[in-house]
């Protein structure tokens, strides 16, 4: 009886873990868009330098997205040997495992990195708005996938656990 309960609980936990990963992506994309909006505001209205603007974007964010922006700001502030593009790429590479983002999301951020430091403020603002638009589309897709797959994985974990219990009994 105790073994059956352990099998059921563990399979439900696995199902819930997979379901949470489907729900984390749209949340992080939303957080990322918010951070980019903060960055845009700091660059356009406050005329803040990029490292400081990135820190403020990180301060207004949560979790792994905040860590990403803090990391980029750190690379720009402390290591003068990095360009803005290199700092962005290196931080993305280091933090990608802690993010629930897909390769397509990473590509949007990499495309954005090319404009930093190599273009004027107006061009950077255009690229920020474009990246936010792309991320919003990805967020909408991710929400649909999450709404569809999260309950599926929760039920799958439960049914899988019950199946194992039935097979073993």
C-alpha positions in Angstrom: 0.0 0.0 0.0 2.8 2.4 0.9 4.7 1.5 -2.3 1.6 2.2 -4.4 1.2 5.6 -2.7 4.8 6.4 -3.4 4.5 5.5 -7.1 1.4 7.6 -7.4 2.9 10.6 -5.7 6.1 10.4 -7.6 4.4 10.1 -11.0 2.1 13.0 -10.1 5.1 15.1 -9.1 6.8 14.3 -12.5 3.6 15.3 -14.3 3.3 18.6 -12.4 7.0 19.4 -13.0 6.6 19.1 -16.7 3.4 21.1 -16.6 5.1 23.9 -14.7 7.8 24.1 -17.4 5.0 24.8 -19.9 3.6 27.5 -17.7 6.9 29.1 -16.9 7.7 30.1 -20.5 4.9 32.5 -21.1 5.5 34.0 -17.7 9.2 34.6 -18.4 8.4 36.0 -21.9 6.0 38.5 -20.2 8.7 39.4 -17.7 11.3 39.7 -20.5 9.0 42.1 -22.5 8.5 44.1 -19.3 12.2 44.4 -18.8 12.7 45.5 -22.4 10.0 48.1 -21.9 11.9 49.4 -18.9 15.1 49.4 -20.9 13.4 51.3 -23.8 12.1 53.9 -21.3 15.5 54.3 -19.7 17.2 54.8 -23.1 14.6 57.0 -24.7 13.4 59.3 -21.9 15.9 59.2 -19.1 18.9 59.0 -21.5 20.5 56.5 -19.1 23.8 54.8 -20.0 23.3 51.2 -21.1 24.8 49.4 -18.1 22.7 51.5 -15.7 19.6 51.0 -17.8 20.2 47.3 -17.8 20.5 47.3 -14.0 17.2 49.2 -13.7 15.6 46.7 -16.1 16.9 43.9 -13.9 15.7 45.7 -10.7 12.2 45.9 -12.2 12.2 42.2 -13.1 12.0 38.9 -11.2 13.9 35.6 -11.0 16.0 34.5 -14.0 15.1 37.4 -16.2 16.4 39.8 -13.5 19.6 37.7 -13.2 20.0 37.9 -17.0 19.8 41.7 -17.1 22.1 42.1 -14.0 24.6 39.8 -15.7 24.7 41.9 -18.9 25.1 45.0 -16.8 27.9 43.4 -14.9 29.7 42.4 -18.0 29.5 45.9 -19.3 30.4 47.7 -16.1 33.2 45.6 -14.6 34.8 44.1 -17.8 35.5 46.9 -20.2 36.8 44.4 -22.6 33.2 43.4 -23.7 31.1 45.3 -26.2 27.4 45.5 -25.6 26.8 42.8 -28.1 29.4 40.5 -26.6 28.1 41.1 -23.0 24.5 40.3 -24.2 25.6 37.1 -25.9 27.8 35.9 -23.0 25.1 36.6 -20.4 22.5 34.8 -22.6 24.9 31.8 -22.9 25.5 31.7 -19.2 21.9 32.1 -18.1 20.1 30.2 -20.8 19.9 27.0 -18.7 18.0 28.8 -15.9 15.5 30.2 -18.4 12.4 28.4 -19.7 12.9 29.9 -23.1 13.2 28.1 -26.4 15.7 28.5 -29.2 13.4 30.9 -31.1 13.2 33.2 -28.0 17.0 33.2 -27.7 17.3 34.1 -31.4 15.1 37.2 -30.8 17.3 38.3 -28.0 20.5 37.6 -30.1 19.1 39.7 -32.9 18.5 42.5 -30.4 22.1 42.3 -29.2 23.4 43.2 -32.6 21.9 46.7 -32.4 23.4 47.5 -29.0 26.6 49.5 -29.2 26.7 49.4 -33.0 23.8 51.8 -33.7 22.4 55.1 -32.6 19.8 55.5 -29.9 16.9 55.7 -32.3 17.8 52.5 -34.1 18.2 50.7 -30.7 14.7 51.9 -29.7 13.3 50.5 -33.0 15.0 47.2 -32.4 13.7 47.1 -28.8 10.1 47.7 -30.0 10.6 45.0 -32.7 11.9 42.5 -30.1 9.0 43.2 -27.8 6.5 42.6 -30.7 8.2 39.3 -31.5 8.3 38.2 -27.9 4.6 39.1 -27.5 3.8 36.8 -30.4 5.9 34.0 -28.8 4.2 34.6 -25.5 0.7 34.2 -27.1 1.9 30.9 -28.7 3.4 29.7 -25.4 0.2 30.5 -23.5 -1.8 28.4 -26.0 0.7 25.5 -25.8 0.7 25.8 -22.0 -3.1 25.8 -21.7 -3.2 22.7 -23.8 -0.2 20.7 -22.5 -0.1 21.6 -18.8 -3.3 19.8 -17.8 -2.4 17.0 -20.2 0.9 16.4 -18.3 -0.8 16.6 -14.9 -3.3 13.9 -16.0 -0.6 11.9 -17.7 1.3 11.8 -14.4 -1.7 10.6 -12.5 -2.8 8.0 -15.1 0.8 6.7 -15.5 1.0 6.2 -11.7 -2.3 4.5 -11.5 -1.3 2.3 -14.5 1.8 1.2 -12.7 -0.1 0.4 -9.5 -2.7 -1.7 -11.5 0.1 -3.5 -13.3 1.9 -4.3 -10.1 -1.2 -5.5 -8.2 
